[in-house]
Amino acid sequence: MFSISLHWEALTQAVRRDGLAALGRPGQIRDAASAKLLITSGNFIAYEDTTIVPSLVQVAGGVVLELGPGPGNQIHRYDTSFVERIYGIEPNPQFKDAIDASLDKHGLRDRYTLIACGVEDSDVLRAAGITEGSLDAVLCI
């Protein structure tokens, strides 16, 4: 039921903003609902704290590729003394504001590049400087 209410909220906001044209973009409505679910799920981060996740993120260093950062749940876990650069590959642009806020809060704005694409978009990744042999770690949590 909660998922339905998130989708309804995303749909009504999209229709208010874009009119009936919003009905032709169901992917954007899904992305907005998914983002809201993950952004507002603080208990999920608390659960991850009881797992091996924090220790895995803390040892990621050098140039890191983070696949699907979502709302930026891992940003606070990076050890800034190890990380040279982080590329966040996220196909859902609805997470940008949450990621930006987390980057500002944890002092990683100058080392983190959010790229709104899928990992299969090799041309976009290459244009951003992500090429074979250019990464030290890949994080996908």
Contact map, one row per residue, 1 for C-alpha under 8 A:
111110000000000000000000000000000000000000000000000000000000000000000000000000000000000000000000000000000000000000000000000000000000000000000
111111000000000000000000000000000000000000000000000000000000000000000000000000000000000000000000000000000000000000000000000000000000000000000
111111100000000000000000000000001000100000000000000000000000000000000000000000000000000000000000000000000000000000000000000000000000000000000
111111110000000000000000000000000000000000000000000000000000000000000000000000000000000000000000000000000000000000000000000000000000000000000
111111111000000000000000000000000000000000000000000000000000000000000000000000000000000000000000000000000000000000000000000000000000000000000
011111111100000000000000000000001101100000000000000000000000000000000000000000000000000000000000000000000000000000000000000000000000000000000
001111111110000000000000000011011000000000000000000000000000000000000000000000000000000000000000000000000000000000000000000000000000000000000
000111111111000000000000000000000000000000000000000000000000000000000000000000000000000000000000000000000000000000000000000000000000000000000
000011111111100000000000000000001000000000000000000000000000000000000000000000000000000000000000000000000000000000000000000000000000000000000
000001111111110000000000000011011000000000000000000000000000000000000000000000000000000000000000000000000000000000000000000000000000000000000
000000111111111000000110000010000000000000000000000000000000000000000000000000000000000000000000000000000000000000000000000000000000000000000
000000011111111100000000000000000000000000000000000000000000000000000000000000000000000000000000000000000000000000000000000000000000000000000
000000001111111110000000000000000000000000000000000000000000000000000000000000000000000000000000000000000000000000000000000000000000000000000
000000000111111111100100000010000000000000000000000000000000000000000000000000000000000000000000000000000000000000000000000000000000000000000
000000000011111111111110000000000000000000000000000000000000000000000000000000000000000000000000000000000000000000000000000000000000000000000
000000000001111111100000000000000000000000000000000000000000000000000000000000000000000000000000000000000000000000000000000000000000000000000
000000000000111111100000000000000000000000000000000000000000000000000000000000000000000000000000000000000000000000000000000000000000000000000
000000000000011111111100000000000000000000000000000000000000000000000000000000000000000000000000000000000000000000000000000000000000000000000
000000000000011111111100000000000000000000000000000000000000000000000000000000000000000000000000000000000000000000000000000000000000000000000
000000000000001001111111000000000000000000000000000000000000000000000000000000000000000000000000000000000000000000000000000000000000000000000
000000000000001001111111100000000000000000000000000000000000000000000000000000000000000000000000000000000000000000000000000000000000000000000
000000000010011001111111110000000000000000000000000000000000000000000000000000000000000000000000000000000000000000000000000000000000000000000
000000000010001000011111110000000000000000000000000000000000000000000000000000000000000000000000000000000000000000000000000000000000000000000
000000000000000000011111110000000000000000000000000000000000000000000000000000000000000000000000000000000000000000000000000000000000000000000
000000000000000000001111111110000000000000000000000000000000000000000000000000000000000000000000000000000000000000000000000000000000000000000
000000000000000000000111111111000000000000000000000000000000000000000000000000000000000000000000000000000000000000000000000000000000000000000
000000000000000000000000111111100000000000000000000000000000000000000000000000000000000000000000000000000000000000000000000000000000000000000
000000000000000000000000111111110000000000000000000000000000000000000000000000000000000000000000000000000000000000000000000000000000000000000
000000100110010000000000111111111000000000000000000000000000000000000000000000000000000000000000000000000000000000000000000000000000000000000
000000100100000000000000011111111100000000000000000000000000000000000000000000000000000000000000000000000000000000000000000000000000000000000
000000000000000000000000001111111110000000000000000000000000000000000000000000000000000000011100000000000000000000000000000000000000000000000
000000100100000000000000000111111111000000000000000000000000000000000000000000000000000000000100000000000000000000000000000000000000000000000
001001101100000000000000000011111111100000000000000000000000000000000000000000000000000000000000000000000000000000000000000000000000000000000
000001000000000000000000000001111111110000000000000000000000000000000000000000000000000000000000000000000000000000000000000000000000000000000
000000000000000000000000000000111111111000000000000000000000000000000110000000000000000000010110000000000000000000000000000000000000000000000
000001000000000000000000000000011111111100000000000000000000000000000000000000000000000000000000000000000000000000000000000000000000000000000
001001000000000000000000000000001111111110000000000000000000000000000000000000000000000000000000000000000000000000000000000000000000000000000
000000000000000000000000000000000111111110000000000000000000000000000110000000000000000000000000000000000000000000000000000000000000000000000
000000000000000000000000000000000011111111000000000000000000000000000010000000000000000000000010010000000000000000000000000000000000000000000
000000000000000000000000000000000001111111000000000000000000000000000000000000000000000000000000000000000000000000000000000000000000000000000
000000000000000000000000000000000000111111111000000000000000000000000000000000000000000000000000000000000000000000000000000000000000000000000
000000000000000000000000000000000000001111111100000000000000000000000000000000000000000000000000000000000000000000000000000000000000000000000
000000000000000000000000000000000000000011111110000000000000000000000000000000000000000000000000000000000000000000000000000000000000000000000
000000000000000000000000000000000000000011111111000000000000000000000000000000000000000000000000000000000000000000000000000000000000000000000
000000000000000000000000000000000000000011111111100000000000000000000000100000000000000000000000000000000000000000000000000000000000000000000
000000000000000000000000000000000000000001111111110000000000000000000000000000000000000000000000000000000000000000000000000000000000000000000
000000000000000000000000000000000000000000111111111000000000000000000000000000000000000000000000000000000000000000000000000000000000000000000
000000000000000000000000000000000000000000011111111111000000000000000000000000000000000000000000000000000000000000000000000000000000000000000
000000000000000000000000000000000000000000001111111111000000000000000000000000000000000000000000000000000000000000000000000000000000000000000
000000000000000000000000000000000000000000000111111100000000000000000000000000000000000000000000000000000000000000000000000000000000000000000
000000000000000000000000000000000000000000000011111111000000000000000000000000000000000000000000000000000000000000000000000000000000000000000
000000000000000000000000000000000000000000000001111111110000000000000000000000000000000000000000000000000000000000000000000000000000000000000
000000000000000000000000000000000000000000000001101111111000000000000000000000000000000000000000000000000000000000000000000000000000000000001
000000000000000000000000000000000000000000000001101111111100000000000000010010000000000000000000000000000000000000000000000000000000000000000
000000000000000000000000000000000000000000000000000111111110000000000000000000000000000000000000000000000000000000000000000000000000000000000
000000000000000000000000000000000000000000000000000111111111000000000000000000000000000000000000000000000000000000000000000000000000000000000
000000000000000000000000000000000000000000000000000011111111000000000000010011100000000000000000000000000000000000000000000000000000000000100
000000000000000000000000000000000000000000000000000001111111100000000000000011100000000000000000000000000000000000000000000000000000000000000
000000000000000000000000000000000000000000000000000000111111100000000000000001100100000000000000000000000000000000000000000000000000000000000
000000000000000000000000000000000000000000000000000000011111110100000000000001100110000000000000000000000000000000000000000000000000000011100
000000000000000000000000000000000000000000000000000000000111111100000000000000100111000000000000000000000000000000000000000000000000000110000
000000000000000000000000000000000000000000000000000000000001111100000000000000000111100000000000000000000000000000000000000000000000001110000
000000000000000000000000000000000000000000000000000000000000111110000000000000000011111000000000000000000000000000000000000000000000011110000
000000000000000000000000000000000000000000000000000000000001111111000000000000000011111000000000000000000000000000000000000000000000001111100
000000000000000000000000000000000000000000000000000000000000001111100000000000000000011110000000000000000000000000000000000000000000001011100
000000000000000000000000000000000000000000000000000000000000000111111000000000000000011110000000000000000000000000000000000000000000000001110
000000000000000000000000000000000000000000000000000000000000000011111000000000000000000111000000000000000000000000000010000000000000000001111
000000000000000000000000000000000000000000000000000000000000000001111100000000000000000111100000000000000000000000000000000000000000000000011
000000000000000000000000000000000000000000000000000000000000000001111111110000000000000111000000000000000000000000000000000000000000000000011
000000000000000000000000000000000010010000000000000000000000000000011111100000000000000001010010001000000000000000000000000000000000000000000
000000000000000000000000000000000010011000000000000000000000000000001111100000000000000000000011011000000000000000000000000000000000000000000
000000000000000000000000000000000000000000000000000000000000000000001111111000000000000000000010011001000000000000000000000000000000000000000
000000000000000000000000000000000000000000001000000000000000000000001111111100000000000000000000000000000000000000000000000000000000000000000
000000000000000000000000000000000000000000000000000001001000000000001001111111000000000000000000000000000000000000000000000000000000000000000
000000000000000000000000000000000000000000000000000000000000000000000001111111000000000000000000000001100101000000000000000000000000000000000
000000000000000000000000000000000000000000000000000000000000000000000000111111000000000000000000000001000100000000000000000000000000000000000
000000000000000000000000000000000000000000000000000001001100000000000000011111100000000000000000000000000000000000000000000000000000000000000
000000000000000000000000000000000000000000000000000000001111000000000000011111110110000000000000000000000000000000000000000000000000000000000
000000000000000000000000000000000000000000000000000000001111100000000000000011111110000000000000000000000000000000000000000000000000000000000
000000000000000000000000000000000000000000000000000000000000000000000000000001111111000000000000000000000001000000000000000000000000000000000
000000000000000000000000000000000000000000000000000000000000000000000000000000111110000000000000000000000000000000000000000000000000000000000
000000000000000000000000000000000000000000000000000000000011110000000000000001111111000000000000000000000000000000000000000000000000000000000
000000000000000000000000000000000000000000000000000000000001111100000000000001111111110000000000000000000000001000000000000000000000000000000
000000000000000000000000000000000000000000000000000000000000111100000000000000010111110000000000000000000000001000000000000000000000000000000
000000000000000000000000000000000000000000000000000000000000011100000000000000000011111000000000000000000000001110000000000000000000000000000
000000000000000000000000000000000000000000000000000000000000001111000000000000000011111100000000000000000000001110000000000000000000000000000
000000000000000000000000000000000000000000000000000000000000001111000000000000000000111110000000000000000000000111100000000000000000000000000
000000000000000000000000000000000000000000000000000000000000000011111000000000000000011111000000000000000000000111100000000000000000000000000
000000000000000000000000000000000000000000000000000000000000000011111000000000000000001111100000000000000000000001111110000000000000000000000
000000000000000000000000000000000000000000000000000000000000000000111100000000000000000111111000000000000000000001111100000000000000000000000
000000000000000000000000000000000000000000000000000000000000000000010000000000000000000011111000000000000000000000111100000000000000000000000
000000000000000000000000000000100010000000000000000000000000000000000100000000000000000001111110000000000000000000011000000000000000000000000
000000000000000000000000000000100000000000000000000000000000000000000000000000000000000001111111000000000000000000010000000000000000000000000
000000000000000000000000000000110010000000000000000000000000000000000000000000000000000000011111100000000000000000000000000000000000000000000
000000000000000000000000000000000010001000000000000000000000000000000111000000000000000000011111111000000000000000000000000000000000000000000
000000000000000000000000000000000000000000000000000000000000000000000010000000000000000000001111111100000000000001000000000000000000000000000
000000000000000000000000000000000000000000000000000000000000000000000000000000000000000000000111111110000000000000000000000000000000000000000
000000000000000000000000000000000000001000000000000000000000000000000011000000000000000000000011111111000000000000000000000000000000000000000
000000000000000000000000000000000000000000000000000000000000000000000111000000000000000000000011111111100000000000000000000000000000000000000
000000000000000000000000000000000000000000000000000000000000000000000000000000000000000000000001111111110000100000000000000000000000000000000
000000000000000000000000000000000000000000000000000000000000000000000000000000000000000000000000111111111000000000000000000000000000000000000
000000000000000000000000000000000000000000000000000000000000000000000001001100000000000000000000011111111100000000000000000000000000000000000
000000000000000000000000000000000000000000000000000000000000000000000000001000000000000000000000001111111111100100000000000000000000000000000
000000000000000000000000000000000000000000000000000000000000000000000000000000000000000000000000000111111111100000000000000000000000000000000
000000000000000000000000000000000000000000000000000000000000000000000000000000000000000000000000000011111110000000000000000000000000000000000
000000000000000000000000000000000000000000000000000000000000000000000000001100000000000000000000000001111111000000000000000000000000000000000
000000000000000000000000000000000000000000000000000000000000000000000000000000000000000000000000000000111111110000000000000000000000000000000
000000000000000000000000000000000000000000000000000000000000000000000000001000010000000000000000000000110111111100000000000000000000000000000
000000000000000000000000000000000000000000000000000000000000000000000000000000000000000000000000000100110011111110000000000000000000000000000
000000000000000000000000000000000000000000000000000000000000000000000000000000000000000000000000000000000011111100000000000000000000000000000
000000000000000000000000000000000000000000000000000000000000000000000000000000000011110000000000000000000001111110000000000000000000000000000
000000000000000000000000000000000000000000000000000000000000000000000000000000000000111100000000000000100001111111000000000000000000000000000
000000000000000000000000000000000000000000000000000000000000000000000000000000000000111100000000000000000000101111100000000000000000000000000
000000000000000000000000000000000000000000000000000000000000000000000000000000000000001111000001000000000000000111110000000000000000000000000
000000000000000000000000000000000000000000000000000000000000000000000000000000000000001111100000000000000000000011111000000010000000000000000
000000000000000000000000000000000000000000000000000000000000000000000000000000000000000011111000000000000000000001111100000000000000000000000
000000000000000000000000000000000000000000000000000000000000000000000000000000000000000011110000000000000000000000111110100100000000000000000
000000000000000000000000000000000000000000000000000000000000000000000000000000000000000011100000000000000000000000011111100000000000000000000
000000000000000000000000000000000000000000000000000000000000000000100000000000000000000010000000000000000000000000001111110010000000000000000
000000000000000000000000000000000000000000000000000000000000000000000000000000000000000000000000000000000000000000000111110000000000000000000
000000000000000000000000000000000000000000000000000000000000000000000000000000000000000000000000000000000000000000001111111110000000000000000
000000000000000000000000000000000000000000000000000000000000000000000000000000000000000000000000000000000000000000000011111111000000000000000
000000000000000000000000000000000000000000000000000000000000000000000000000000000000000000000000000000000000000000000000111111100000000000000
000000000000000000000000000000000000000000000000000000000000000000000000000000000000000000000000000000000000000000001000111111110000000000000
000000000000000000000000000000000000000000000000000000000000000000000000000000000000000000000000000000000000000000100010111111111110000000000
000000000000000000000000000000000000000000000000000000000000000000000000000000000000000000000000000000000000000000000000011111111110000000000
000000000000000000000000000000000000000000000000000000000000000000000000000000000000000000000000000000000000000000000000001111111100000000000
000000000000000000000000000000000000000000000000000000000000000000000000000000000000000000000000000000000000000000000000000111111100000000000
000000000000000000000000000000000000000000000000000000000000000000000000000000000000000000000000000000000000000000000000000011111110010000000
000000000000000000000000000000000000000000000000000000000000000000000000000000000000000000000000000000000000000000000000000011111111011000000
000000000000000000000000000000000000000000000000000000000000000000000000000000000000000000000000000000000000000000000000000011001111111000000
000000000000000000000000000000000000000000000000000000000000000000000000000000000000000000000000000000000000000000000000000000000111111000000
000000000000000000000000000000000000000000000000000000000000000000000000000000000000000000000000000000000000000000000000000000000011111100000
000000000000000000000000000000000000000000000000000000000000001000000000000000000000000000000000000000000000000000000000000000001111111100000
000000000000000000000000000000000000000000000000000000000000011110000000000000000000000000000000000000000000000000000000000000000111111111000
000000000000000000000000000000000000000000000000000000000000111100000000000000000000000000000000000000000000000000000000000000000000111111000
000000000000000000000000000000000000000000000000000000000001111110000000000000000000000000000000000000000000000000000000000000000000001111100
000000000000000000000000000000000000000000000000000000000001000111100000000000000000000000000000000000000000000000000000000000000000001111110
000000000000000000000000000000000000000000000000000000001001000111100000000000000000000000000000000000000000000000000000000000000000000011111
000000000000000000000000000000000000000000000000000000000000000001111000000000000000000000000000000000000000000000000000000000000000000001111
000000000000000000000000000000000000000000000000000010000000000000111000000000000000000000000000000000000000000000000000000000000000000000111
